[in-house]
Amino acid sequence: MGLGDQIKSLRKKNKITQKELASELGVSLRTVQRYESGAMDLDLSLKTVKS
């Protein structure tokens, strides 16, 4: 399972949309879509998501 798959799995497990995740991370919806598809690597300098 790649990083994009893990992001998607955790997002679905927590029952949040890609749009909600994008808002929490301070990135665009398209960026989250690219992370999940593997078209873009995750920028590890992003802020930590609040729990």
Secondary structure, 3 states (H helix, E strand, C coil): CCHHHHHHHHHHHCCCCHHHHHHHHCCCHHHHHHHHHCCCCCCCCCCCCCC
